[in-house]
């Protein structure tokens, strides 16, 4: 399963569960003035656990970037997302793969852009067992 599949599974789950009022994109925030978020993958360890049955344990370091016109809302959504995901297990309906998630950071202020949007980030770790291909 690629990182983009993992991102899509997690994003679809939280957009529904939290009734998020904006779109969460993968990897890049669109160049608009609208409120939005994206989930980007950060460098992850090259070493992974491989088991004799051919499975391997994968861990992805992922970071949400939340953009909002209102500073308090950007931080609030970053907090809601990480609080909701921390300790959660999401099962992919297609493959049955269980993705375990834990919060890695609290919401962090990043900047205010030229369109007066505030940007916050919050990091998570997604871990799952991948079957041999």
Buried (B, 14 or more C-beta within 10 A) or exposed (E): BEBEBBBBBBBBBBBEEBEBEBBBBBEEBEEEEEBBBBBBBEEBEEEEEEEEEEBBEBBBBBBBBBBBEEBEBBBBBBBBBBBBBEEBEBEBEEEEBEBBBEBBEEBEEBEEEEEEBBBBBBBBBBBBBBEEE
